[in-house]
Amino acid sequence: MKLIVLSDLHLMAPGAANDLGNQARLAAAVARINAGYDDADLVIVAGDIADRGSVAVYAEAHATLSQLTPPWVATVGNHDDRGAFLRVFDGTAGFAQYARVVDGHHVLVLDSLKLSPDGPYPVAPEGELCADRLSWLDARLAEAKGAPVVVALHHHVVPVDTRMDPYTLEAPEELIERLAAHGHVRHVISGHIHMTTTSFHRGIPFTTLAGGHSTSVEDFGRKTNKRRLTGPAQMAIVLSDDRKTTLHFDNYNDAHAAFERDET
Protein backbone atom coordinates (compact mmCIF):
# COMPACT_ATOMS: atom_id res chain seq x y z
CA MET A 1 0.00 0.00 0.00
CA LYS A 2 1.19 3.49 -0.79
CA LEU A 3 -0.48 6.55 0.75
CA ILE A 4 0.42 10.20 0.28
CA VAL A 5 -0.55 12.63 3.06
CA LEU A 6 -0.77 16.40 2.62
CA SER A 7 -1.81 18.82 5.34
CA ASP A 8 -2.08 22.48 6.29
CA LEU A 9 -2.48 23.99 2.83
CA HIS A 10 -3.85 27.24 4.32
CA LEU A 11 -5.18 28.54 1.03
CA MET A 12 -5.82 32.27 1.29
CA ALA A 13 -6.19 35.38 -0.80
CA PRO A 14 -2.98 36.27 -2.68
CA GLY A 15 -1.08 38.99 -0.88
CA ALA A 16 -2.33 38.04 2.58
CA ALA A 17 0.25 38.56 5.32
CA ASN A 18 1.10 34.87 5.73
CA ASP A 19 0.66 33.83 2.11
CA LEU A 20 3.61 31.88 0.69
CA GLY A 21 2.00 31.49 -2.71
CA ASN A 22 -0.10 28.70 -1.24
CA GLN A 23 -2.21 28.09 -4.34
CA ALA A 24 0.99 27.55 -6.32
CA ARG A 25 2.30 25.28 -3.57
CA LEU A 26 -0.79 23.09 -3.82
CA ALA A 27 -0.40 22.93 -7.60
CA ALA A 28 3.25 21.94 -7.06
CA ALA A 29 2.18 19.17 -4.68
CA VAL A 30 -0.29 17.82 -7.24
CA ALA A 31 2.36 17.96 -9.98
CA ARG A 32 4.88 16.20 -7.72
CA ILE A 33 2.43 13.41 -6.88
CA ASN A 34 1.40 12.91 -10.51
CA ALA A 35 5.03 12.80 -11.64
CA GLY A 36 6.57 10.77 -8.83
CA TYR A 37 3.79 8.98 -6.95
CA ASP A 38 1.12 8.39 -9.56
CA ASP A 39 0.98 4.76 -8.39
CA ALA A 40 -0.25 5.81 -4.93
CA ASP A 41 -3.39 4.04 -3.76
CA LEU A 42 -4.77 7.12 -2.00
CA VAL A 43 -3.92 10.75 -1.27
CA ILE A 44 -5.19 12.18 2.05
CA VAL A 45 -5.43 15.92 2.74
CA ALA A 46 -5.37 16.15 6.54
CA GLY A 47 -7.10 19.46 7.17
CA ASP A 48 -6.54 23.21 7.23
CA ILE A 49 -7.26 23.40 3.53
CA ALA A 50 -8.36 27.01 3.89
CA ASP A 51 -6.89 29.63 6.17
CA ARG A 52 -10.38 31.09 6.63
CA GLY A 53 -12.88 28.67 5.13
CA SER A 54 -15.10 29.80 2.29
CA VAL A 55 -16.96 28.00 -0.46
CA ALA A 56 -14.90 29.81 -3.11
CA VAL A 57 -11.61 28.65 -1.55
CA TYR A 58 -12.86 25.09 -1.27
CA ALA A 59 -14.07 25.11 -4.86
CA GLU A 60 -10.61 26.19 -6.01
CA ALA A 61 -8.93 23.57 -3.83
CA HIS A 62 -11.28 20.87 -5.12
CA ALA A 63 -10.54 21.84 -8.73
CA THR A 64 -6.78 21.58 -8.11
CA LEU A 65 -6.99 18.31 -6.15
CA SER A 66 -9.20 16.84 -8.87
CA GLN A 67 -6.16 16.96 -11.16
CA LEU A 68 -4.53 14.23 -9.05
CA THR A 69 -3.97 10.92 -10.81
CA PRO A 70 -4.50 8.81 -7.65
CA PRO A 71 -7.83 8.85 -5.79
CA TRP A 72 -8.00 11.28 -2.88
CA VAL A 73 -10.01 12.36 0.16
CA ALA A 74 -9.82 15.49 2.31
CA THR A 75 -10.80 16.28 5.88
CA VAL A 76 -10.99 19.48 7.93
CA GLY A 77 -8.82 21.23 10.52
CA ASN A 78 -9.15 24.11 12.92
CA HIS A 79 -8.92 26.75 10.17
CA ASP A 80 -11.69 25.16 8.12
CA ASP A 81 -15.42 25.76 7.99
CA ARG A 82 -17.08 22.36 7.94
CA GLY A 83 -20.34 23.68 6.48
CA ALA A 84 -18.61 25.44 3.59
CA PHE A 85 -16.31 22.44 3.10
CA LEU A 86 -19.22 19.98 2.84
CA ARG A 87 -20.88 22.12 0.20
CA VAL A 88 -17.95 21.25 -2.09
CA PHE A 89 -16.40 18.02 -0.75
CA ASP A 90 -17.95 14.70 0.21
CA GLY A 91 -18.48 13.63 3.80
CA THR A 92 -20.10 10.99 6.01
CA ALA A 93 -23.20 11.82 8.10
CA GLY A 94 -22.28 15.51 8.28
CA PHE A 95 -18.58 15.00 9.01
CA ALA A 96 -15.48 14.84 6.82
CA GLN A 97 -14.76 11.20 7.69
CA TYR A 98 -13.88 8.37 5.31
CA ALA A 99 -12.99 4.69 5.37
CA ARG A 100 -11.07 3.01 2.57
CA VAL A 101 -9.79 -0.55 2.28
CA VAL A 102 -6.50 -0.53 0.41
CA ASP A 103 -4.45 -3.67 -0.20
CA GLY A 104 -5.71 -5.30 3.00
CA HIS A 105 -5.26 -2.13 5.09
CA HIS A 106 -8.15 -0.17 6.58
CA VAL A 107 -7.44 3.55 6.14
CA LEU A 108 -9.59 5.72 8.43
CA VAL A 109 -9.72 9.50 8.03
CA LEU A 110 -11.23 11.35 11.00
CA ASP A 111 -12.80 14.79 11.30
CA SER A 112 -11.33 16.41 14.44
CA LEU A 113 -12.72 19.95 14.02
CA LYS A 114 -14.24 21.47 17.16
CA LEU A 115 -16.79 24.27 16.90
CA SER A 116 -16.24 27.34 19.09
CA PRO A 117 -18.85 30.10 18.74
CA ASP A 118 -16.81 32.37 21.00
CA GLY A 119 -13.90 32.58 18.58
CA PRO A 120 -13.28 35.00 15.71
CA TYR A 121 -14.79 32.35 13.46
CA PRO A 122 -16.70 29.25 14.59
CA VAL A 123 -13.84 26.82 15.22
CA ALA A 124 -11.44 26.17 18.11
CA PRO A 125 -7.70 25.56 17.87
CA GLU A 126 -7.93 22.28 19.76
CA GLY A 127 -9.64 19.24 18.29
CA GLU A 128 -12.37 16.86 19.38
CA LEU A 129 -14.03 13.60 18.45
CA CYS A 130 -17.66 13.73 19.56
CA ALA A 131 -19.82 10.71 20.37
CA ASP A 132 -21.10 10.47 16.79
CA ARG A 133 -17.60 10.49 15.32
CA LEU A 134 -16.36 7.96 17.88
CA SER A 135 -19.33 5.68 17.14
CA TRP A 136 -18.41 5.82 13.46
CA LEU A 137 -14.84 4.90 14.39
CA ASP A 138 -16.04 2.01 16.56
CA ALA A 139 -17.97 0.57 13.63
CA ARG A 140 -15.02 0.91 11.26
CA LEU A 141 -12.60 -0.73 13.71
CA ALA A 142 -15.06 -3.59 14.16
CA GLU A 143 -15.15 -4.04 10.39
CA ALA A 144 -11.34 -4.09 10.27
CA LYS A 145 -11.17 -6.99 12.77
CA GLY A 146 -7.53 -8.10 12.71
CA ALA A 147 -6.54 -6.14 9.62
CA PRO A 148 -3.88 -3.41 9.80
CA VAL A 149 -5.25 0.10 10.30
CA VAL A 150 -3.80 3.51 9.41
CA VAL A 151 -5.51 6.59 10.87
CA ALA A 152 -5.22 10.18 9.64
CA LEU A 153 -6.68 13.30 11.26
CA HIS A 154 -5.75 16.95 11.54
CA HIS A 155 -4.95 17.39 15.24
CA HIS A 156 -1.99 15.72 16.91
CA VAL A 157 -3.09 13.22 19.52
CA VAL A 158 -0.03 12.85 21.78
CA PRO A 159 1.70 15.96 23.23
CA VAL A 160 5.11 16.51 21.64
CA ASP A 161 6.56 19.17 24.00
CA THR A 162 5.97 22.16 21.75
CA ARG A 163 4.01 25.41 21.94
CA MET A 164 1.09 23.76 20.18
CA ASP A 165 0.49 21.09 22.84
CA PRO A 166 -2.43 23.01 24.43
CA TYR A 167 -4.20 22.55 21.11
CA THR A 168 -4.00 18.77 20.77
CA LEU A 169 -7.02 16.54 20.37
CA GLU A 170 -9.14 16.88 23.52
CA ALA A 171 -9.74 13.71 25.57
CA PRO A 172 -7.21 11.79 23.46
CA GLU A 173 -7.60 8.68 25.62
CA GLU A 174 -11.01 8.08 24.03
CA LEU A 175 -9.27 7.59 20.69
CA ILE A 176 -6.14 5.91 22.03
CA GLU A 177 -8.06 3.29 24.02
CA ARG A 178 -10.00 2.28 20.94
CA LEU A 179 -6.89 2.05 18.77
CA ALA A 180 -4.92 0.15 21.39
CA ALA A 181 -7.78 -2.32 21.84
CA HIS A 182 -7.82 -3.01 18.10
CA GLY A 183 -4.21 -4.10 18.39
CA HIS A 184 -3.27 -3.67 14.74
CA VAL A 185 -2.96 0.11 14.28
CA ARG A 186 0.14 0.69 12.17
CA HIS A 187 0.29 4.49 12.38
CA VAL A 188 -1.64 7.64 13.32
CA ILE A 189 -0.75 10.59 11.08
CA SER A 190 -1.60 14.25 11.72
CA GLY A 191 -0.71 17.77 10.68
CA HIS A 192 -1.73 20.87 12.67
CA ILE A 193 1.59 21.78 14.34
CA HIS A 194 3.51 22.52 11.10
CA MET A 195 6.35 20.31 12.32
CA THR A 196 7.67 16.80 11.67
CA THR A 197 7.59 14.69 14.85
CA THR A 198 7.33 11.03 15.84
CA SER A 199 6.00 9.65 19.14
CA PHE A 200 5.28 6.15 20.43
CA HIS A 201 2.46 5.63 22.92
CA ARG A 202 0.54 2.53 23.99
CA GLY A 203 2.31 0.55 21.30
CA ILE A 204 1.13 2.92 18.53
CA PRO A 205 3.37 5.22 16.43
CA PHE A 206 2.11 8.80 16.06
CA THR A 207 3.59 11.11 13.41
CA THR A 208 3.01 14.72 12.44
CA LEU A 209 4.13 16.22 9.13
CA ALA A 210 5.11 19.82 8.49
CA GLY A 211 2.56 20.28 5.73
CA GLY A 212 2.17 22.77 2.92
CA HIS A 213 2.54 26.12 4.68
CA SER A 214 5.22 27.49 7.04
CA THR A 215 7.24 25.06 9.14
CA SER A 216 7.58 25.64 12.88
CA VAL A 217 11.07 25.04 14.30
CA GLU A 218 11.53 25.21 18.06
CA ASP A 219 14.66 25.12 20.20
CA PHE A 220 14.71 22.43 22.87
CA GLY A 221 17.91 23.57 24.55
CA ARG A 222 18.59 26.75 26.52
CA LYS A 223 16.83 29.05 24.07
CA THR A 224 13.35 28.09 25.14
CA ASN A 225 10.18 29.38 23.53
CA LYS A 226 11.88 30.31 20.28
CA ARG A 227 10.12 29.44 17.07
CA ARG A 228 11.20 30.06 13.51
CA LEU A 229 8.66 30.01 10.69
CA THR A 230 10.20 29.06 7.38
CA GLY A 231 8.97 28.16 3.98
CA PRO A 232 9.41 24.50 2.97
CA ALA A 233 6.38 22.40 2.05
CA GLN A 234 6.25 18.72 2.94
CA MET A 235 4.20 15.63 2.16
CA ALA A 236 4.41 12.21 3.78
CA ILE A 237 4.70 8.95 1.83
CA VAL A 238 3.38 5.89 3.67
CA LEU A 239 4.55 2.47 2.47
CA SER A 240 2.97 -0.54 4.13
CA ASP A 241 2.73 -4.28 3.59
CA ASP A 242 1.86 -7.31 5.70
CA ARG A 243 5.10 -6.99 7.71
CA LYS A 244 5.82 -3.30 8.28
CA THR A 245 4.80 0.31 7.75
CA THR A 246 7.31 3.05 6.85
CA LEU A 247 6.91 6.82 6.51
CA HIS A 248 9.10 8.95 4.25
CA PHE A 249 8.93 12.72 3.75
CA ASP A 250 9.19 14.69 0.53
CA ASN A 251 9.88 18.44 0.75
CA TYR A 252 8.28 19.37 -2.54
CA ASN A 253 9.10 23.04 -1.98
CA ASP A 254 12.37 24.00 -0.26
CA ALA A 255 11.97 27.80 -0.31
CA HIS A 256 13.19 28.25 3.26
CA ALA A 257 13.70 32.01 2.96
CA ALA A 258 10.17 32.79 1.81
CA PHE A 259 8.72 33.60 5.24
CA GLU A 260 10.78 33.76 8.40
CA ARG A 261 10.57 35.38 11.81
CA ASP A 262 11.56 34.68 15.39
CA GLU A 263 9.07 34.63 18.23
CA THR A 264 9.89 34.82 21.93
Protein Blocks (a to p, Z undefined) as FASTA:
>chain_A
ZZdddehklpacehiaklghlmmmmmmmmmmmmmmmmmbfbdcdeejkbfbdcfklmmmm
mmmmmmpmbdcdddddfkbcfklmmmmmgceehiacddddeehiacddddfbdcdfkbmb
dcdfbdcddfklmmmmmmmmmmnmmaccddddfbdfbdghiaklmmmcehkllmmmmmmm
nopafbdcdehjopacdddeehiacdddebjmdcddddfblmghiacddfbdcddddddd
fkbccdddddfbfcfklpgcddZZ
